[in-house]
C-alpha cells in the first residue's frame, strides 16, 4: 500500500515550485490562483525570494502547502491508500485525500500562519532539537522543569524537538545534556509551536475550521495528535484544531501506517526530510518522492 506524506515548516528553499510553474499549465493556474487568494505575489517569493523572505511564517507555511498540493495535483497515477503530514503538512494531506479544496486549504493555512505569528509575538518562545536520547527521558526532564517546556515533535527514535519559553528551553537543554543527550540544539524558529503557548492561535484557528466545509476523505489521514487513521469529518476537524498545542507524533504515525500495511512512503513537497525520518523509524520501508 502507498502512503503519501507531506512536509512541514523548514523544508522551504528559494526556487521551490518554479519548474512546476514553467512546465505545467494546470500548475501555473493553481499558482496564480494562490496569489489571488492570499492577496500578494507569493510565487515571486517562492521562485526568487531571499531566505529571509521565505522564512517569514506568513510566507513559509502557505509556500510549502502550495508546492506540496500542486505537486500532488499534477502527479501521474496519484492514488494514495493513506496520507499523513508533518504539522503544517497535515493540511496538504487533507487536500490530497479530498477532505479540503485547494482554496479552503490555502485559506486555513494562511490563517493558521498569521494566528501562530501573533501568538509568538504575545509570548516570546522557542524550540530545540534533542538528539541521542530516548523519548521517556526527554519527557521526564521536561515535566520536572518549573517553566513551560514540552515535547513538540516526535520525529524519529533519538530525535525529539521540545518547545517552550525561552528560559524553559535554556534550562531543558542543559539538563538534557546532563541526562545524556548527544546534542541539544536551539532552533531558529519564531516561537514555541505545538505547545500551550499556541493556545491563542488555536482559538482563532478553531473558528476558521468550524466555518470551513470538509468532505468525506477518499482514504484515511493519520493525524499528528494521536497517530491514528481518521475518516470521520468531525474527528478530523477536532484533531486539526488540537494539533496547534499538542505534539506531532510522527514516529508513531509512521509505525501505525507500517502496521496497517504501508510498504511505500512517497514524499510530496519540497525536500526529502520525511523520507529520511521514515527510514530511521522503519528501515524496511521503501521511500520515494514525486
N, C-alpha and C positions, 0 to 999 in steps of 0.2 A: 504494500500500500504506500501511496505517496503523501508525504506531509509537506505542505508549503509553509515556510517560515519567513517572518518579516522583521527586519531590524529596527532598532530604536535609535534614540539620540546618540550622537557620537560617530555615526558611520558616514556623515556628510563629507563631501570633497568638492573643490572647485571643478566645474566641468560636468557635474553629475546631470545626466539626462540629455546632454547636448546631442549626442549621437542618435538617441531615440528621436529627438525632435527633428533632426535632419533627414532621417531615413523613413519615417512613418507618418503618413497623413493623419491617421487616427490619433497617434501620439501627439502630433502638433496641435490638433484641435483640442485635445484634453489639456495640454499645457496652456493654451490661450484661454480656455475656459477657467482654469485655475487662477490666472491673472485677474480675470473679471470678478470671480467670486471673492478673492482676497482684497481687491481694490488697489493692488500695487504689482509691479512687474517682478514677480518672484523668479521667473525664468531667467531674467538678466543676472540676478544674484547667483542663481544656481550655475549658470554657464560661465560667467566671467567675474563673479564677485570675489572679494578678498576673504581670507579665512575669518577675519574679524566680523565681516558682514554675515557670513554663513553661520557663525556660532551664536548669533542672537536667537534666543528661544523662539521668538515670534516668526523667525525665518527657518530655523533648523527643523522644527517639527513638521510644518507644512511641506518643506522641501523633501524630506525623507519620505513622507507619506505620498506625495505626488509621484516621486520617482518609482517607489515600490509598486503603487497601484497601476501606474501606466505600463510598467514592465509586465505585470501580470495580464493586463488587458490586451496587449499585443502579442503575448506568447502563444506559440503554436501548441496545440494539444494540452491546454491548461485545464486539467480536471482533477482538482485536489480531492483526496479522500478525507483529509483533515487539515486544519490550519492552526497556526499559533503565531503570535507576535510578541516581541520583547518590548514591554512598556508601551510607548507610542505605537509600535508595530502591531499591537492588537487591533487598532483602528484600521490599518491596512488589511489585516487578515479578515476583518468583518466586511470590507468591501469585496475582497476576493471571493468570499463564500456567499455573497449576495445579500447579506444582512443589511448593509447600508449602501446607499447610492454613492457614487463618487462625490457628488455635490454635497450631500449631507455629511459624509465622512470628512471632507475637507473643512467644512464649516465647524464641525465639532473639534477637529484637531486645532484649528486656528483659535477657537475659543478656549480650548484647554491650554494652549501655549500662553495666551495672554493672562489667563487666570493664574497659571503657575508663576509667571513673571511677577505678577502683583503680590502673590504670596511670598515670593523670595524677597521682594522689597520690604514687606512688612516685618519679616524675621530673617535677618542675615544668617545664613547657614550654609552647610557644605556637605560633601560626601568623601569617602576614602575607600580605596580598594585594599582588601586584606588578602594576602596570598600565603598559601602554605599552611593553613590552619583549618581544622575541621569545623563544621558549622556549629556544633554544640558548644565548643569553646568560645567562639565569637559571640554566640547568643548569651552565654553565661556572663561574659565580661561586660557586654553592653548593658545587661539587666542590672548590674551592680553599680553602674555609674549614676551619680546623682545629677544628671543632665539628660536632655533629650538626645538619645543616640540609639538607633535601632538597625537591625539587618534590613537592607533595602533590595538588593539584587542577589539571589542565589544563582550565580551564573554557571558554575560547574564545580565539581569537587575540588576544594582547595582554592576557590576564588569566590569571595563573598564581598559585596560592596555594602558599606554601612553609611548611614545618613543621620544628620542631626545638627545641633547647634555648633557653632564654631568651637566653643570650649569643650563640648562633649566629644567632638571628633578628635580634638587635640589630646584629650585625656585617653580616649579609647585607643588611639594609635600607639601611645606609649605603653599602655597596659597590654595590648595585644602583642606587641613585640616582645614584651617580657614573658608573655604566655607561650611564645614560640613561633609567632608569625615570621615567615621569611622576609616579608615586606609589608609595610603599611603606608600606602601612598595617597596623600590628599589629592583630590581630583579638581581640575579646573572646570567647575560647573557653577551654575547660577544660584543653586540652593539645595536644600535637603529634600530631594524628590523621594517619593514613596516613604514618607514619614508623617507623624502627626502634625508637623509644621505646614503641611499642604492642605490642612482642613479648610481654610478659606477658599482655596481653588476647588476643592471637592464640592463644596456647597454650590458654587457658581456652575460647575460642570453638570451637577445633578439636574439643575433647572433646564439646561440646554438639552441634555439627553432625554429627559422626560417629554420634551416637546417634539422630539425627532421620531419619525416613523421607522421602525425596524421590521424588516421582512423575516420570514422563517428562513434560516440558512440552508444552503444546499448540502452542507456537511458540518460536522462538529467543529467548534473552536475550543481549543484547550486554553482556558483563561488563566491569567497571571496570578490571581488572588488565591486560587485553590488547586491549580494544575489539573483541573478536571474538565472533561469534554462537556460542552453545553450546546443545546439546540433550542431551548426554550427562550423566547424573546425576553420575558421579564427577568429571567435569571441572568441572561447576558447583560442587560441594562444594569442590574444591581451590581454585578461583578465589575463592570466597566467604571461605575461610579466609585466603588470601594477601592479600585486599583490605585488611586492617587495617594492614599495614605497607607496602603498595605504593601508588603514586599512582593517583588517579582519572583515567582517560584519557577524559574526557567529550568533548573536541574530536574525538578520533579515533573515538570510538563513534558520534557523530552523523555524521561523514564516512562511516564504513563503512555505516551504515544508509541514508544517501542513495545510496551506491554500489550498495546492494542494493535500490534502487527504493522506499525510503520517500519518500512525497510529502507526507504529513500527519503532524505530530507533535502528539499530544494529551496535554497535561499533566494528570495525575491526582493531586491533592493540594492542600495549602494553597499559595497564592501563584502567581506567574507567572514565577518566576526562570528556570526552564528554557526557557520559550518565548523569553525574551529572549536566552539563550545560543544557542539553535538558530538564531535569525535572524542572529546575528553569525557563526556558523560556516557556515551555508548560507542566504544571503539569499533564495534562490528557493523554499525550503521553506515550506509552509503550516503555521501553528501554530494551536492551539485549546486549550481546556480543558474539562473536564467540569463 
